């Protein structure tokens, strides 16, 4: 088994349907142990020289570092934005049993 390197991947979708489709794909492929699809929030940002505002759905993905590239690819493939937010945050600690659960749930089937 690879060394346990839990990470949190953060993204936002413009609608819940798109977020849920991503989550189902990640779980089906054992690329995430748990994903939180949060309630809508207002995101404000500068895009192409203008300040923009949009309602978005935050998505928090708990997985392993070894799966990051594939998770990123799926987000880019399934996301409607030209430049989707994809941020990887290392999980530096946590409840050991929970971190072990993330590792167990993201083992790819043989």
DAVENGI-V90743 format. One record per run of one state. SS is the DSSP state (H for helix, E for strand, C for the rest). FROM is the first residue (numbers start at 0). TO is the last residue. If there is no record, write none. Layout:
# DAVENGI-V90743
ss=SS from=FROM to=TO
ss=SS from=FROM to=TO
This chain:
# DAVENGI-V90743
ss=C from=0 to=4
ss=E from=5 to=12
ss=C from=13 to=14
ss=H from=15 to=27
ss=C from=28 to=32
ss=E from=33 to=46
ss=C from=47 to=48
ss=E from=49 to=63
ss=H from=64 to=77
ss=C from=78 to=85
ss=E from=86 to=89
ss=C from=90 to=94
ss=H from=95 to=104
ss=C from=105 to=109
